[in-house]
Structure formats: structure tokens, C-alpha cells
Amino acid sequence: MGIQLSLLDQSLIHDQATAVEAFQQTLELAQHAEALGYRRFWVSEHHDSDGVVGSSPEVLIAYLLAKTERIRIGSGGVMLQHYSPYKVAENFNVLAALAPGRVDLGIGRAPGGLPRSTKALQQDTVGTSMPLADKLVLLDRYIHNTLDAEHELYGIKAVPVPEVPAHLFLLGGGGASTELAGSLGIPYVFAQFINGDESLIQQAFASYRQHFKSVNDSKPQAVLAVSVILTDSDDEAQSLAAEIKNVKVHLESGRTLTVITVEQAEEFGKQSNEKYTVEVKEASVIHGSKNKVRAKLLELQKAYQLDEIIITVAMKEFNQRLRAIVLLQEAFSELTV
């Protein structure tokens, strides 16, 4: 069973860098990913962040599509809870018409920011928004122009109606997301870099396959998103990995969210107006030289019967991230030599 490799970039910004530089680096990574033969290149959605400038994936995707030729470009993911499914469908139908067969629409379940940014995004819809699962079903209908005749909005179209719609994915960490992705017959992406619990990952993919209903001959596509540090030596990679922590904020209401820093966790807790605790653990980061990382990725593929692995390179410096995707491509190319 072959494995497809793809990339997720978060448009990081550090120190004295500017947004212009961060987006230029994202573009360069996408162009190198295309030249190296990666399957797809995704960008993320974060709001009110000092460290990530990618707040509008639709806009960035359009730019990347115009600057590349073959690689699939998409979102990892659009935070649908904030938006109208109809408008998201329109946005991605435009993209799919501009670049037929190259557009992915990954939907995320997290808020993509702290409570105040969520409030700002949902300011006109508070109290009226439908559940995320219902939004995803409706989005799927709009994208494929299959709105049920019984629906109150039957007859409208998300214009344009492209010949090849965006490819819909659901990102999640287990739970109801597996059943939802399965019931819609769409690929499911488990974020291992957020939750590395092996038993939970196994259960998630088993649930996804169990609930999968084929649509237009679709087949289950199990995708794992992992965080990787890849360098020329195991020691260097180990040193870089030791600096990365997994920070979670646990709210009294029962919600748990993963953030980047302890400071963000504290701020999230304060903005939530709930009692909270902060948990800091070693991050789930695959690290090492190319042989070690390749072995681990192949191990994950076998363990979870993966169709694809999406890599996010957990390294601050742009040259390090670029070097890592080259080394990863070399590692898997050597298997076919």
C-alpha cells in the first residue's frame, strides 16, 4: 500500500518578521512542495494571533492557486462554526471554477482563536447559529448542488456551479466527527499533533470506517495529520523537539482546547469567564533524521491503515522548514530506488 504525503502550513510569523514575509514563505513552501511531488498543500485559519497570520484561508488559497500549476491547494481547515455554509460554498465554488480539480475544503471543528475573536466572528449570529454537524451537511449539499426538495431554501444554487467541486474533508480528533465524516462519505483527518493517544486514533478510524456510506462510489480515506521535526541528525532534531510543548486549557464546562503557549491558555481561560486549569505536556512530535522519520511514518501508516499523511513542520526558521520537506521527499524517494 503506497502512502501519499501532503503539507499543512500555518503562515508563522516570528520576532521582527512581517506578514508580507510570512505569506511569501508560505508561497515558497507551496511551490517547493509542488516541485517535490507532494499531493496537496493546505493552509490554516487562526484569528487574533501574534504568531500566525493566516486568518483567511480562502483568500490565501486563491493566491497560491494562481502561483502554482498542479498541486492541490486547500484549507486545514475553515472553521465552519463561524460562517454561513452557503457563503463558504460560494467561496470554494469560485476557487474550484478557477482551478478545476485542484481545490480542497477541509473543515475544522476548533474555534481557531480565543473567545473574544469567536464573539467578533459570530457577532451577528449569536443565538441563531445551527449546530456544526448540520452546517457541514448543508455545506456538502450546496457544494454538490443537491439541496433536498423539502429544505426551505430549495432552488437556490451556490454560484458558480463548478464542473469539479472542491473536495470536502472533515478534520477532527475522534468523537462524533468520525460518524459525521463517514455518513457524508468524505475523507476524515485525525489531528495526531493535537492528540497523540494511540488507542483514541485507532477507535476514531475504526468508527469512521464503520459509519462510512459511499457517495458516488467514494471510498473511506483515512488521513493522519502529524507534526514533524526533520533534520540531518537525530541529535539536532531531538534538541528542537524538546522545546515544543502541548498546552491544553480545561474549562469548567468540560471543553478542552489546545493552544500554542501557556500565555494563550491563561488568556483563553480568562476570556471564557469560566474556571479553568492549564495542562502542559510533551508535544506529540515525530522527530529525527530522514531515516528515523520515514520509519515512524511508515509505522503509523501500517498501524492505522492510512491513505495519506499530512505533515506540519514544527520548526520556527523558514530555511529549516524548507530543508525538512526536501529531506522528507528524499527519504521516501529512496524507497523506490
N, C-alpha and C positions, 0 to 999 in steps of 0.2 A: 504494500500500500504506500503510494507516494504521499508526500506532505507538501502542502503549499504554504509559503511564508509571505506574510504581509507586515506592514508597518503602521504604527499609530504614533503621530507626533502631536505634542501639546503646545507648540509655539512658546517655548520657555523664554523668559527674559530675566537676566541676572545682572547684578551690580550696576554699572553705568550704561548698559546696553539700552537701545531704543526699540520701540515697537517695529520701526522700519527694518532694523537689523534682525529682529526675531522672525518676522514674516519672510524676509529674504532667506534666512536659514531654513525655514520650513520648505520654501520653494526649492532650494538647492537639494535638500534631502529627498524631496519628491522626484526631482529629475534624476538624481543618482539612483534612487530605488527603481525607477523605470529602466535605466541603463543596465542595472544589475539583474533585472528579471524578477523582481518581487511582484506578487499577484496584485496587491492593492495598497493604497496609501490613504490612511484616514487621519482626520483632524478632530480635535475635541472641542467641547463647549464648556467654558468656565466664565463666571461672572464676578466682577468686583474683586479681581485678584491682582496682587502685586507681582506674582511670579509667572502668570500665564496670560498671554494677550489674545488668545483665540476665543473670543466671545460670540462670534457669528460664523459658524461653520459653513452656512450656505454661501456667504459672500466669499470666503476663502476658497471653498471648493470650486466656485466659478473661475477664480483666478488661476488655480492650479490646473484645472482642465484646459484652460487656454494656453498654458505654458508647458503642457506635456502632450503626448500623442497617443499612447497605448494603455498605460497603466490605469486601472480603475481607481477613482477618487471618491471618497465618501466621508461620512460623519461617524465618529465614535465617541459619543453619539449626540444627536439632537435631543434635548431634554423636553420631551413632548408634553409633560405635565404643565408647562407654562403656556402652551400655544394652542391655537386653533388647528385641528387636523386638516381642515380644508386649506388653510394658508400654507401649511407645511407641504401638503400635496402639490399645491400650485408652484411653490418654490422649486421642488425637486422635479416636477414635470418640465419646468423650463430648463433645468440643468440637463435632464435626460434627453430633451429635444435638441439641445445644443451639442451634446456629446453622446450620441446613441451607444448604448451598450457599455458605458464606462462609469456609470453613477451608482453609488451605494448609499442607502439611507439607513444608518444604524441608529436605533432609538435607545436612549439611556433612561434609567429609572431614577437616578440621583438628581438632586436639585441643581448641581453644578455651581453652587455658591452658598453663601451664608443666608440666614433667614431674611435679612433686610433686602438683599438682592432678589430673593424669591418674591417678597412682598411687592417690590418695584415691578417685577416682570408680570405679576398677576394682579396688578392694582385695579384693573377694570373688570376682573372676573371672579374676585373673591366671593365665595358662597354659591357660585353658579357653575363652576367647572365640573365636568364629568370625570369619573374615575379613569385612571391612566389606561387600564385594560380596554375600556370602551373607546377611548380615544384612539388606541392602536388599531382596533378592529375597524373603526371608521376611516382612519388614515389608509389602511390597506384597501378598503373599498374605493376610496377616492382615487388612489394611485392606479388601480386597475379598472376604474370606471364600471364598478359592479355594485353600486349602491342598491340596497334592497328596495323593491317597489313599495313596501309598507313604510319605508322611512319618510319622515315628514319633509325631508329635503330632496326626495327622489326627483330626478330630472335634471339636476344641476351637474355640471362637469367641472373638474379641476383643470382648467385650460392652461396650456395646451394638453392634448392627449397624445403623448409620445408613442411611437411605434414600439419602443423598448422602454418600459417603465424602469424607474430606479429599483435596484434590488434591495428589498427590505430585510433588515436584521433586527433582532432584539438582543440587547446587552443586559446581563443580569448576574446575580450571584446566588441562584437557586430559588427555592420557593415557588410562588405562583407564576413567575416569569417562564419557567420551563414548560408548564402546561399551556400557557398562552402562546408561546412560540410554536409549540407542537400543534396546537389546534388550528393555527393560521397556516401551517405548512411552510414556515420560514426558518432560515438559519438561526441558531442560538449561540451566543457568545458569552462564555463564562469568564469573568474578570478574576483570574487567579492572582494577579498582583494586588488585588484588594483583599481577597480571602483565599488563602492557600490551603485550607483544610481539605485533605485528600479525600476523606470519606464524603464530605459535602459535595465535592466536584463529581465524584462517582455517582452519587444519588441524583445530582442535577441532570447529568447527561442521560442517566437511565430513565428518569422521569420524562425528559424531553422526547426521547425515542419512543417511550411507551405511549405518549399522547399525540404523537405526530400523525397528522392527517394529510395525505398527499393532495396537492393542488396543482393541476396541470402537469401531472407526472413528476412533481418535485420530490426530492428525497431528503432525509434528515442530513443536515450539515452541522456537525459539532465543531465549534471553534473555541479555542482557548486563547485568552489574551494574557500575556506574561510580560513581566519586567525583566530586562536583561542588562547586565554589565559585561561587556566583552572586550578584552584587551589582548595584547601579545603575550602576557604572562598571567598565570594563576595568582601569583602574589599581588600583582598590581590590582587585579580585579577584586581580590579579597579585601584589600585596603579600601577601595572605593565603596564596596558593598557595606562595609562596617559603618559607614557614615549615614546610611539610609535607614529610617525608622518607619514603622507603620503606626500611625496615630489615629485612634478612634475616639469619638465622643459618644458617650452613652447617655441618652436623655431619660428623664423620669417616666416619660410616656411610653418608653420601650423602644423608641427608634435608636438605631446606631448608624453613625455616618463616619466614613473615613476621610480624613483631611491630610494635608501635607505636613503641617507643623503643629507643635503644641500650642503655639500662639493662636493659630487658626481654630484649634479645638476649643480653647478658652473663649475666644470671641464668639464662636458658634453657640456655645453654651449660654453665654450672656445674652445674645440676641434672641435666643429661643424662649427666654423668660421661664425656663424650667430648671429644676435641679438637674445637675449633670455630673458625670465623672469622666476623666480622661485616661485612656489606656495607651501606653507606648510599648510596642513590641518590635522585635527584629522584623524587618520587612521581608516579604517573600520575593527575593530577587535571585534569578538564575545568574551566576557569575563564574568567570573563569576565562581561560584561553579558548580558542575556537574548538579544539577537540573536546574539551570538557563540556562546553555549552551545547555543542552538537549532540553529544551523548545524552545529555539531560533532556533536550527537546525530543529526541527520538524515543527516550524512555516515557515521556509524557504522552507522546503520540500513541504508543503501544498501550499504555495503561488506560487511556480514555477513548481509544479508537477515534482519534481526531482526524478531521478532514483538512484542518488548517490551523496554523498558529499565527496570531498577531503579536508582533513584538513592539514594545515601547522601550526605548533605550534609556535607562535611568542614569544618565551621565550629564553633568552640567555643561561641559565645554562642547561647543559645536564640532570641533575637529575630532573630539573623542567619539561623538555620536556617529559622525561620518565614517570614521575608521571602523567602528563596531559593525555597521551594516555591510561594509566591504568584507570584513573578516567572516561574518556570518554567511555571506554568499559564497565565499571561498570554501568554508567548511562543508557546505552541502554539495558544492560542485565537485569536490574531491571524492564524494561517494560514487559518482558516475564515471570517474576516470578509470 
